[in-house]
Amino acid sequence: MIETETNLLELIENNDWKTAKRYLNELDANEVVRVLQDAPIREKIILFRLLTREQTKKVFKLLSPSDQKDIVEALGSKPQKVANLLNDIEPDDRTTFFKELPEHVAKPLIQLLSPEERKIADLLLSYPKDSVARLMTPEFVAIKPNFSVETSFEYIRQNGRNSETLNVIYIVDHEGKMIDDIRIGALLLASPKQLVEELMDYRFVALNAMDDQETAVKLFKTYDRVALPVVNEQGVLLGIVTFDDIMDVDEQESTEDFHKFGSIQSAITDPIKAKVYDLYKNRIVWLFILVFMNVFSGAAMSNFEEVIQLYVPLVFFLPLLIDSGGNAGSQSATLMIRYLAVGGVKLNDWHKLVGKEFIVSFFLGITMAVGVAAVASFRAPEIVIVVGLSMILTVMIGSLIGLLLPFIFTRLKLDPATASAPLVTSLSDICGVIIYFSIASWFFGF
């Protein structure tokens, strides 16, 4: 790929457009994307403009939002080229592109669309931001139950050219309401004179246009489909959502959860192109909040100044103990957030998990206590019991905090990923300090 990119850039440098165009359009769309991603902005635009119209459609879909925006901005001086590009790409891909743009940028671009495509774009963008309807394409094939198999294939040949997938054919009544779907293989194997209604079993899975996109992800995983139909409240078939779009949503949701778990406000798609202020803004809020949370750790320690002064070796083991509690809590939180996200556990399952986590964290605490007690026996034998007991309780409390926070956030209708690792760690630190010095005060008679 490095050699391919070098050759293309050399051809551009030498103004050999004809050879570059021929070479470029022999590549697979994914290979072209890899070349464009690594190319400087000027060469990126030139290479994109050398693509054929069909290749342009495929490549644009695969580019990152920032690259898509750069290309459209560069083509802005040639409105007809922008119009051709936006009219050619699939409606769902176009909607995804528009939703990433500020409204004042997207509106002029929508006006460049043909009346038919503009109507589709306006319809899809009218749905809520994270709804299934934003992912759907209205380009599908639907037949009637009274069609014969032979008639159905004739209809598919005439109307299926622009359909995003023909793996599944949808069956609607005279009002457009969906009544079934049928795999293309079943039609191929059926007798030409057989009626479609004879092949129907009236069992199908459909998404509601107003469903959340995460619902669509779960349904695709559950039913293992390449596409799912989208209907409105009346059951009228509006469009379809394909597996590739769901994969993009799943990746986006996972990225957002990952960022939230690191206490980052919103996902950063391209840190290289991101502005310094945006990177700062995404990180400062939670860091600032956690600063004040950690003040409680200091306040807790201040209440134990006397025992700390008399038994200075206690301070040596403090970071080790509170970090262990935070790490155990982060582990529990990570597991629960993931299980809640994929539906492995439900909100009402928390009480089933608390008992199990109590036992697991107890054994984890004992194991870690043995290790820290061995260190303490050489460093400060007089506090071995304090350190060992503190380790057990700190690990157990940290684990239970990590387990319960995602359930609490879910109950409050908040994203459980917001129960981030730094938040769990901060709470575990406060508890760890109180547990450690309380045991020490009790043990030494304060």
C-alpha positions in Angstrom: 0.0 0.0 0.0 2.9 2.4 0.7 4.3 1.7 -2.8 0.8 2.3 -4.3 0.4 5.6 -2.4 3.9 6.8 -3.4 3.3 6.0 -7.1 0.0 7.9 -7.2 1.5 10.9 -5.4 4.5 10.9 -7.9 2.0 10.8 -10.8 0.1 13.8 -9.3 3.4 15.6 -8.8 4.3 15.1 -12.4 0.8 16.1 -13.6 0.3 12.7 -15.2 -3.5 12.8 -14.5 -4.4 10.2 -17.1 -2.1 7.5 -15.7 -3.1 8.4 -12.1 -6.8 8.1 -12.9 -6.4 4.7 -14.6 -4.2 3.4 -11.8 -6.5 4.8 -9.1 -9.7 3.3 -10.6 -8.2 -0.1 -10.8 -8.0 -0.2 -7.0 -10.7 -1.5 -4.6 -12.7 1.2 -2.8 -11.1 0.3 0.5 -7.6 0.6 -0.9 -8.5 4.0 -2.3 -9.7 5.1 1.1 -6.4 4.0 2.7 -4.5 6.0 0.1 -6.7 9.1 0.6 -6.5 9.0 4.4 -2.7 9.2 4.3 -2.4 11.7 1.5 -1.8 15.5 2.1 -5.0 17.5 1.7 -4.2 18.9 -1.8 -3.3 15.5 -3.2 -6.3 14.0 -1.4 -8.7 16.3 -3.3 -7.0 15.7 -6.6 -7.2 12.0 -6.2 -10.8 12.1 -5.2 -11.7 14.1 -8.3 -10.0 11.6 -10.5 -12.3 8.8 -9.4 -15.2 7.6 -11.6 -18.7 8.5 -10.6 -19.4 5.0 -9.4 -16.1 4.7 -7.5 -16.7 8.2 -5.9 -20.0 6.9 -4.4 -18.3 3.9 -2.8 -15.3 5.7 -1.6 -17.1 8.7 -0.1 -19.2 6.4 2.1 -16.1 4.8 3.6 -14.2 8.0 4.4 -14.1 9.5 7.9 -16.5 12.4 8.6 -13.6 14.9 8.6 -12.3 13.7 5.2 -15.8 13.9 3.8 -16.2 17.4 5.0 -12.8 18.4 3.6 -13.7 17.0 0.2 -17.1 18.7 0.0 -15.6 22.0 1.1 -12.9 21.7 -1.6 -15.5 21.0 -4.3 -17.5 23.9 -3.1 -16.3 26.1 -6.0 -18.0 23.6 -8.4 -21.6 23.3 -7.2 -22.5 20.8 -9.9 -19.8 18.4 -8.8 -21.1 18.7 -5.2 -24.6 18.2 -6.4 -23.7 15.1 -8.4 -21.8 13.6 -5.4 -24.7 14.2 -2.9 -27.3 13.0 -5.3 -25.4 9.8 -6.1 -24.6 8.5 -2.6 -27.1 6.4 -0.7 -29.8 8.3 1.3 -28.8 6.8 4.6 -25.1 7.6 4.0 -26.1 11.2 3.0 -28.1 11.6 6.2 -25.2 10.4 8.3 -23.0 13.0 6.5 -25.5 15.9 7.0 -26.0 15.2 10.7 -22.3 15.6 11.3 -22.4 19.2 9.9 -23.6 22.4 11.6 -27.1 23.4 10.4 -25.8 26.5 8.6 -23.4 24.3 6.5 -25.9 21.5 5.8 -28.8 23.6 4.6 -27.1 25.0 1.4 -25.9 21.5 0.6 -29.4 20.1 0.9 -30.6 22.7 -1.6 -28.2 21.4 -4.2 -30.1 18.0 -4.2 -32.6 17.2 -6.9 -36.2 17.7 -5.8 -36.7 14.0 -5.3 -33.5 13.5 -3.3 -34.2 16.7 -1.3 -37.6 15.3 -0.3 -36.0 12.1 1.0 -33.2 14.0 2.8 -35.7 16.3 4.5 -37.8 13.3 5.6 -34.9 11.4 7.1 -33.5 14.4 8.8 -36.9 15.2 10.3 -36.7 12.2 12.6 -35.0 12.4 16.1 -31.2 12.3 16.0 -30.6 8.9 17.4 -33.7 7.2 16.0 -33.6 4.2 13.7 -35.2 6.3 10.9 -32.0 8.3 10.6 -30.2 5.0 9.5 -32.8 3.8 7.0 -32.8 4.0 3.3 -36.1 4.1 1.3 -34.5 2.1 -1.5 -35.9 -1.4 -1.2 -38.1 -3.8 -3.1 -41.6 -4.7 -1.9 -44.0 -7.0 -3.7 -47.6 -8.0 -3.2 -48.8 -11.3 -1.8 -50.9 -12.0 -5.0 -47.8 -11.8 -7.2 -46.7 -15.1 -8.7 -43.0 -15.9 -8.3 -42.5 -15.3 -12.0 -44.1 -11.8 -11.7 -42.1 -11.1 -8.6 -38.8 -11.6 -10.4 -39.9 -9.5 -13.3 -40.8 -6.7 -10.8 -37.5 -7.1 -9.0 -35.6 -6.8 -12.3 -37.4 -3.6 -13.1 -37.3 -1.9 -9.7 -34.4 -3.5 -7.8 -31.5 -1.8 -9.5 -31.2 0.9 -6.8 -32.1 -1.3 -3.9 -29.4 -1.4 -1.2 -29.9 -5.1 -0.8 -31.9 -7.9 -2.6 -31.1 -10.6 0.0 -34.6 -10.1 1.5 -37.8 -9.1 -0.4 -40.6 -7.4 1.6 -44.3 -8.1 1.2 -46.8 -5.4 1.7 -50.6 -5.1 1.3 -52.5 -2.6 -0.8 -52.0 0.1 1.9 -48.2 -0.4 2.1 -48.4 -2.2 5.4 -45.8 -4.8 5.9 -47.1 -8.3 6.3 -44.1 -10.5 5.8 -40.6 -10.8 4.3 -39.0 -13.6 2.2 -35.5 -14.4 1.4 -34.5 -14.3 -2.3 -33.4 -17.9 -2.0 -36.9 -19.0 -1.2 -38.2 -17.3 -4.4 -35.5 -18.9 -6.5 -36.4 -22.4 -5.3 -40.1 -21.9 -5.7 -42.2 -22.8 -8.8 -42.6 -19.8 -11.2 -46.4 -20.1 -11.1 -46.6 -20.3 -7.3 -48.1 -17.3 -5.5 -46.0 -15.4 -3.0 -48.7 -15.8 -0.4 -48.2 -19.5 -0.5 -44.6 -19.0 0.6 -45.5 -16.7 3.5 -45.4 -17.6 7.2 -46.3 -14.2 8.5 -43.4 -14.2 10.9 -41.0 -11.3 10.5 -39.0 -8.9 12.6 -39.3 -5.1 12.1 -37.9 -1.9 13.6 -40.1 1.0 14.5 -38.9 4.3 12.9 -38.8 6.0 16.4 -36.8 3.2 18.0 -33.4 4.1 19.5 -30.5 3.0 17.3 -29.2 0.9 20.2 -32.4 -1.2 19.9 -31.6 -1.8 16.3 -28.1 -3.0 17.2 -29.5 -5.5 19.7 -32.1 -6.8 17.2 -29.5 -7.4 14.5 -27.3 -9.3 17.0 -30.3 -11.4 18.2 -31.7 -12.3 14.8 -28.5 -12.3 12.7 -30.0 -10.4 9.7 -28.3 -8.5 6.9 -31.1 -6.0 6.8 -34.2 -5.2 8.9 -37.4 -3.4 7.7 -38.5 -0.1 9.3 -42.2 0.6 9.8 -44.2 3.5 11.4 -46.8 3.2 14.1 -49.4 2.0 11.6 -47.1 -0.7 10.3 -46.4 1.0 6.9 -43.1 0.0 5.5 -40.9 3.1 5.3 -37.4 1.7 4.5 -34.7 -0.7 5.6 -31.6 -0.6 7.8 -28.7 -2.7 6.6 -26.0 -4.4 8.6 -23.1 -2.1 7.5 -25.0 0.9 9.0 -25.6 -1.0 12.2 -21.9 -1.9 12.5 -21.1 1.8 12.2 -23.6 2.6 15.0 -22.2 -0.2 17.2 -18.7 1.1 16.7 -19.8 4.6 17.5 -21.6 3.6 20.6 -18.6 1.5 21.8 -16.3 4.5 21.2 -18.6 6.9 23.1 -18.8 4.4 26.1 -15.1 4.0 26.0 -14.6 7.8 26.2 -17.2 8.2 28.9 -15.5 5.5 30.9 -12.4 7.7 30.7 -14.4 10.7 31.9 -14.2 12.4 28.5 -17.3 14.4 27.6 -17.8 13.4 24.0 -16.1 11.1 21.5 -13.0 12.5 19.7 -13.1 11.0 16.2 -9.7 12.3 15.0 -7.3 13.6 17.7 -4.8 14.7 15.0 -7.3 17.1 13.4 -9.1 18.0 16.6 -8.6 21.6 17.9 -6.7 22.0 21.2 -9.7 23.8 22.7 -12.0 20.9 21.8 -9.6 18.4 23.4 -9.3 20.6 26.5 -13.1 21.1 26.7 -13.8 17.3 26.5 -11.6 16.5 29.4 -11.7 19.4 31.8 -15.2 19.0 33.2 -14.8 15.6 34.9 -11.3 16.3 35.9 -12.4 19.5 37.6 -15.3 17.7 39.4 -13.0 14.9 40.5 -10.5 17.4 42.0 -13.2 18.5 44.5 -14.2 14.9 45.1 -10.6 14.1 46.0 -10.7 16.9 48.6 -12.8 14.5 50.7 -9.9 12.1 50.8 -7.7 14.9 52.2 -10.4 15.9 54.7 -10.7 12.3 55.8 -7.0 12.0 56.4 -7.0 15.3 58.4 -9.2 13.6 61.0 -6.5 11.0 61.6 -3.5 13.3 62.0 -2.6 12.0 65.5 -2.5 8.3 64.5 -0.5 9.2 61.4 2.1 11.2 63.4 2.6 8.3 65.9 2.7 5.6 63.2 4.3 7.1 60.2 4.8 3.7 58.4 1.0 3.8 57.8 1.6 6.4 55.1 3.8 4.0 53.2 1.0 1.6 52.5 -1.7 4.2 51.8 -1.3 4.5 48.0 -1.1 0.7 47.6 -4.3 0.1 49.5 -6.5 2.8 47.9 -5.2 2.0 44.4 -6.1 -1.6 45.0 -9.7 -0.6 45.9 -9.9 1.7 42.9 -8.6 -1.0 40.5 -11.0 -3.6 41.9 -13.9 -1.2 41.5 -12.9 -0.3 37.9 -12.9 -4.0 37.0 -16.4 -4.5 38.4 -17.7 -1.3 36.7 -16.2 -2.4 33.4 -17.9 -5.8 33.5 -21.3 -4.3 34.6 -21.3 -1.5 32.0 -20.6 -4.0 29.2 -23.2 -6.5 30.4 -25.8 -3.8 30.7 -25.0 -2.5 27.2 -25.3 -5.9 25.5 -28.3 -7.0 27.5 -26.4 -9.7 29.5 -27.9 -8.4 32.7 -31.0 -6.3 33.4 -31.6 -3.5 35.9 -33.5 -5.8 38.2 -30.6 -8.3 38.3 -28.5 -6.1 40.7 -29.5 -8.0 43.8 -28.5 -11.3 42.2 -25.0 -10.0 41.5 -24.3 -8.2 44.8 -24.1 -11.5 46.8 -21.8 -13.1 44.2 -19.6 -10.0 44.0 -19.4 -9.9 47.8 -17.9 -13.4 47.9 -15.6 -12.9 44.9 -14.3 -9.6 46.3 -13.8 -11.2 49.7 -11.5 -13.9 48.1 -9.7 -11.2 46.0 -9.2 -9.1 49.2 -7.8 -12.1 51.1 -5.4 -13.0 48.3 -4.1 -9.4 48.0 -4.0 -9.0 51.8 -1.6 -12.0 52.0 0.7 -10.2 49.5 0.6 -6.8 51.2 1.0 -8.4 54.7 4.2 -10.2 53.5 5.6 -6.8 52.5 4.5 -5.2 55.8 6.1 -7.9 57.8 9.5 -6.7 56.6 8.7 -3.0 56.4 6.5 -2.4 59.5 5.6 -5.6 61.3 3.5 -3.7 63.9 0.9 -2.8 61.3 0.6 -6.1 59.5 -2.9 -6.8 60.9 -4.1 -3.2 60.0 -2.8 -3.4 56.5 -4.3 -6.9 55.9 -7.8 -6.1 57.2 -7.8 -2.8 55.3 -6.9 -4.5 52.1 -9.7 -7.0 52.4 -12.3 -4.3 53.2 -11.0 -1.8 50.7 -11.1 -4.3 47.8 -14.6 -5.4 48.8 -16.0 -1.9 49.1 -14.4 -0.8 45.9 -15.8 -3.8 44.0 -19.3 -3.2 45.3 -19.1 0.5 44.3 -18.0 -0.5 40.8 -20.8 -3.0 40.6 -23.6 -0.8 41.9 -22.8 2.6 40.2 -23.8 1.4 36.7 -27.1 0.1 38.0 -27.7 3.4 39.9 -27.0 5.5 36.7 -29.2 3.2 34.7 -32.1 3.6 37.2 -31.6 7.4 37.0 -32.0 7.2 33.2 -28.3 8.1 32.7 -25.7 6.3 30.6 -24.1 3.7 32.8 -20.8 4.4 31.1 -20.8 7.7 33.0 -20.0 5.6 36.0 -16.4 6.1 34.8 -13.2 4.6 36.0 -12.0 7.9 37.5 -15.4 8.3 39.4 -15.2 4.8 40.7 -11.6 5.3 41.7 -12.3 8.6 43.5 -15.1 7.1 45.5 -13.0 4.0 46.3 -10.1 6.3 47.4 -12.3 8.2 49.9 -13.7 4.9 51.3 -10.2 3.4 51.4 -8.8 6.3 53.4 -11.6 6.1 55.9 -11.4 2.3 56.3 -7.6 2.2 56.6 -7.2 4.9 59.3 -10.3 3.8 61.1 -8.9 0.3 61.5 -5.6 1.8 62.5 -7.2 4.0 65.1 -9.2 1.1 66.5 -6.2 -1.2 66.5 -3.9 1.3 68.3 -6.6 2.4 70.8 -7.4 5.9 69.5 
